[in-house]
Amino acid sequence: MTYLRELIATRELLANLTMRDVKGQYRRTVLGQLWSILNPVATMIVYTIVFSVIFQARPAEGDPSGLNIYPLWLMCGLLPWTYFARVVNGGLSSIVSNSGLVKKVYFPRMHLPFSVTLSTGFTWSIELAVLSLAVLLFGGMPLPWLPLVVVVMVLLAAFASGLAMLLAILNVHFRDTQHFMSIVLQMWMYLTPIIYPISLVEAAAARQGDWVLFVYRLNPMERFVEVFRNLLYDNRMPDGADLLYCAVVALVSFGIGYLVFSRKERRLAELL
């Protein structure tokens, strides 16, 4: 509880670190925050050409929205994934990249990965607004589901922050962690149904056995992507089991990350 009180007492520092990250992200660029929209749009165009045009990936029509637009379907999956990957990548390097500050003065070091989570959330809110507008223009109705989208996003932030805190500690001890995680995240993305429909995995499971789909769906990001698509693309309530799974993995990840980080953080300055 003492450490939690420290975090609360220094919340103004967290706000300042978050604003520093937001302002510094696109400092000295001409387009500024527009890059937060252009980057995912460019990714969407490449994936659409490769997987929709060339490989003819055909996700199911939105139910009940009736949407049948691959780029929108893709972006509804990329939205949670890009947030997750940015928080994990930024959070795991947050201690090492701020080593000068960590060694100079004491403050709750947990604010560093937290500031990455919050500053990335600012960028995410812009992307969500643009995506919601696009879905609305093409005939969907995402607006009534946006409050639940925010709730699920908080769960995703907790899940990503928990992993980021664990990896930040590990990265101080072993600097190979950040390079290893870049490979893991790349593999993780392709093992999540972001650019292809899960029906392809279900078809493989029908040939190989149900255990294939069971193991595949243990991936927490598969559930988060599915929930986001249900809300933004299908415009319907997600499956209760998926929501529960997301909540459980978020609480477990954040709880473990918090406990490990709070116990190890006082030695970080001497280890850097």
JOKA-V196858 format. One record per residue. N is the residue number from 1. RES is the residue in three letters. PHI is phi in radians with two decimals (none if undefined). OMEGA is omega as a letter, one per 20 degrees, with the letter a starting at -180 (* if undefined). BURIAL is + if it has 9 or more other C-alpha atoms within 8 Angstrom, else -. Layout:
n->{N/N}
res->{RES/RES}
phi->{PHI/PHI}
omega->{OMEGA/OMEGA}
burial->{BURIAL/BURIAL}
This chain:
n->{1/2/3/4/5/6/7/8/9/10/11/12/13/14/15/16/17/18/19/20/21/22/23/24/25/26/27/28/29/30/31/32/33/34/35/36/37/38/39/40/41/42/43/44/45/46/47/48/49/50/51/52/53/54/55/56/57/58/59/60/61/62/63/64/65/66/67/68/69/70/71/72/73/74/75/76/77/78/79/80/81/82/83/84/85/86/87/88/89/90/91/92/93/94/95/96/97/98/99/100/101/102/103/104/105/106/107/108/109/110/111/112/113/114/115/116/117/118/119/120/121/122/123/124/125/126/127/128/129/130/131/132/133/134/135/136/137/138/139/140/141/142/143/144/145/146/147/148/149/150/151/152/153/154/155/156/157/158/159/160/161/162/163/164/165/166/167/168/169/170/171/172/173/174/175/176/177/178/179/180/181/182/183/184/185/186/187/188/189/190/191/192/193/194/195/196/197/198/199/200/201/202/203/204/205/206/207/208/209/210/211/212/213/214/215/216/217/218/219/220/221/222/223/224/225/226/227/228/229/230/231/232/233/234/235/236/237/238/239/240/241/242/243/244/245/246/247/248/249/250/251/252/253/254/255/256/257/258/259/260/261/262/263/264/265/266/267/268/269/270/271/272}
res->{MET/THR/TYR/LEU/ARG/GLU/LEU/ILE/ALA/THR/ARG/GLU/LEU/LEU/ALA/ASN/LEU/THR/MET/ARG/ASP/VAL/LYS/GLY/GLN/TYR/ARG/ARG/THR/VAL/LEU/GLY/GLN/LEU/TRP/SER/ILE/LEU/ASN/PRO/VAL/ALA/THR/MET/ILE/VAL/TYR/THR/ILE/VAL/PHE/SER/VAL/ILE/PHE/GLN/ALA/ARG/PRO/ALA/GLU/GLY/ASP/PRO/SER/GLY/LEU/ASN/ILE/TYR/PRO/LEU/TRP/LEU/MET/CYS/GLY/LEU/LEU/PRO/TRP/THR/TYR/PHE/ALA/ARG/VAL/VAL/ASN/GLY/GLY/LEU/SER/SER/ILE/VAL/SER/ASN/SER/GLY/LEU/VAL/LYS/LYS/VAL/TYR/PHE/PRO/ARG/MET/HIS/LEU/PRO/PHE/SER/VAL/THR/LEU/SER/THR/GLY/PHE/THR/TRP/SER/ILE/GLU/LEU/ALA/VAL/LEU/SER/LEU/ALA/VAL/LEU/LEU/PHE/GLY/GLY/MET/PRO/LEU/PRO/TRP/LEU/PRO/LEU/VAL/VAL/VAL/VAL/MET/VAL/LEU/LEU/ALA/ALA/PHE/ALA/SER/GLY/LEU/ALA/MET/LEU/LEU/ALA/ILE/LEU/ASN/VAL/HIS/PHE/ARG/ASP/THR/GLN/HIS/PHE/MET/SER/ILE/VAL/LEU/GLN/MET/TRP/MET/TYR/LEU/THR/PRO/ILE/ILE/TYR/PRO/ILE/SER/LEU/VAL/GLU/ALA/ALA/ALA/ALA/ARG/GLN/GLY/ASP/TRP/VAL/LEU/PHE/VAL/TYR/ARG/LEU/ASN/PRO/MET/GLU/ARG/PHE/VAL/GLU/VAL/PHE/ARG/ASN/LEU/LEU/TYR/ASP/ASN/ARG/MET/PRO/ASP/GLY/ALA/ASP/LEU/LEU/TYR/CYS/ALA/VAL/VAL/ALA/LEU/VAL/SER/PHE/GLY/ILE/GLY/TYR/LEU/VAL/PHE/SER/ARG/LYS/GLU/ARG/ARG/LEU/ALA/GLU/LEU/LEU}
phi->{none/-1.06/-1.15/-1.09/-1.12/-1.07/-1.06/-1.17/-1.16/-1.87/-1.11/-1.14/-1.10/-1.05/-1.09/-1.18/-1.13/-1.14/-1.13/-1.06/-1.17/-1.13/-1.26/-1.46/-1.05/-2.15/-1.11/1.08/-1.92/-1.28/-1.51/1.05/-1.17/-1.08/-1.12/-1.18/-1.70/-1.15/-1.08/-1.16/-1.14/-1.10/-1.08/-1.06/-1.09/-1.10/-1.14/-1.12/-1.12/-1.25/-1.63/-1.58/-1.46/-1.42/-1.58/0.99/-1.21/-2.24/-1.20/-1.18/-1.13/-1.04/-2.16/-1.81/-1.13/1.38/-1.20/-2.49/-2.19/-1.02/-1.00/-1.18/-1.03/-1.12/-1.15/-1.17/-1.59/-1.20/-1.00/-1.20/-1.15/-1.11/-1.10/-1.02/-1.14/-1.15/-1.15/-1.13/-1.12/-1.22/-1.19/-1.18/-1.73/-1.15/-1.30/-1.11/-1.25/-1.96/-1.03/-1.06/-1.20/-1.11/-1.39/-1.49/-2.52/-1.52/-2.78/-1.06/-1.15/-1.09/-1.10/-1.19/-1.15/-1.11/-1.15/-1.14/-1.03/-1.30/-1.18/-1.17/-1.11/-1.11/-1.09/-1.05/-1.10/-1.15/-1.10/-1.09/-1.08/-1.16/-1.13/-1.08/-1.12/-1.12/-1.08/-1.12/-1.13/-1.63/1.87/-1.43/-2.37/-1.42/-1.00/-1.13/-1.67/-1.09/-1.02/-1.24/-1.03/-1.12/-1.07/-1.15/-1.15/-1.10/-1.11/-1.13/-1.11/-1.14/-1.08/-1.17/-1.15/-1.05/-1.12/-1.09/-1.14/-1.06/-1.24/-1.11/-1.13/-1.10/-1.21/-1.17/-1.39/-2.29/-1.21/-1.19/-0.98/-1.15/-1.28/-1.12/-1.21/-1.10/-1.25/-1.06/-1.15/-1.12/-1.15/-1.05/-1.06/-1.29/-1.62/-2.05/-1.31/-1.68/-1.78/-2.41/-1.33/-1.21/-1.02/-1.16/-1.22/-1.11/-1.15/-1.16/-1.15/-1.13/-1.52/-1.66/2.27/-1.12/-1.07/-1.09/-1.18/-1.07/-1.15/-1.05/-1.43/-1.25/-1.11/-1.03/-1.21/-1.08/-1.20/-1.08/-1.09/-1.08/-1.12/-1.09/-1.19/-1.02/-1.36/-1.57/-1.71/-1.39/1.05/-2.59/-1.24/-1.20/-1.10/-1.05/-1.13/-1.17/-1.09/-1.12/-1.06/-1.07/-1.13/-1.15/-1.16/-1.16/-1.17/-1.15/-1.07/-1.16/-1.08/-1.14/-1.05/-1.10/-1.11/-1.14/-1.13/-1.12/-1.46/-1.76/-1.24/-1.24/-1.71/-1.14/-1.07/-1.35/-1.52/-1.32}
omega->{r/a/r/r/r/r/a/a/a/a/r/r/r/r/r/r/r/r/r/a/a/a/a/a/a/a/r/r/a/a/r/a/r/r/r/r/a/a/r/r/r/r/r/a/a/a/r/r/a/a/a/a/a/a/r/r/a/r/r/r/r/a/j/a/a/r/r/a/a/a/r/r/r/a/r/r/r/a/r/a/a/r/a/a/r/a/a/a/a/a/a/r/a/a/a/a/r/a/r/r/a/a/a/a/r/r/r/a/r/r/a/r/r/a/r/r/a/a/r/r/r/r/r/a/r/a/r/a/a/a/r/r/r/r/r/a/a/r/r/r/a/a/a/a/a/r/r/r/r/r/r/r/r/r/r/r/r/r/a/a/r/r/a/r/r/a/r/r/a/a/r/a/a/a/r/a/a/r/r/a/r/r/a/a/r/r/a/a/a/r/r/a/r/a/r/a/a/r/r/r/r/r/r/r/r/r/a/a/a/a/r/r/r/r/a/a/r/r/a/a/r/r/r/r/r/a/r/r/r/a/a/a/r/a/r/r/r/r/a/r/r/r/r/r/r/a/a/a/r/a/r/a/a/a/r/r/r/a/a/a/a/r/a/a/a/r/a/a/a/r/a/*}
burial->{-/-/-/-/-/+/+/-/-/+/-/-/-/+/+/-/+/+/+/-/+/+/-/-/-/+/-/-/-/-/-/+/-/-/+/+/+/-/-/+/-/-/-/+/+/-/+/+/+/+/+/+/+/-/-/-/+/-/+/-/-/+/+/-/+/+/+/+/-/+/+/+/+/+/+/+/+/+/+/+/+/-/+/+/+/+/+/+/+/+/+/+/+/+/+/+/-/-/+/-/-/+/+/-/-/-/-/+/+/+/+/+/+/+/+/+/+/+/+/+/+/+/+/+/-/+/+/+/-/-/+/+/-/+/+/+/-/-/-/+/+/+/-/-/+/+/-/-/+/-/-/+/+/-/+/+/+/+/+/+/+/+/+/+/+/+/+/+/+/+/+/+/-/-/+/-/+/+/-/-/+/+/-/-/+/-/-/-/+/+/-/+/+/+/+/+/+/-/-/-/+/+/-/+/+/-/-/-/+/-/-/+/+/-/-/-/+/-/+/+/-/+/+/+/+/+/+/+/+/+/+/+/+/+/+/+/-/+/-/-/-/+/+/-/+/+/+/-/+/+/+/+/+/+/+/+/+/+/-/+/+/+/-/+/+/-/-/+/+/-/-/-}
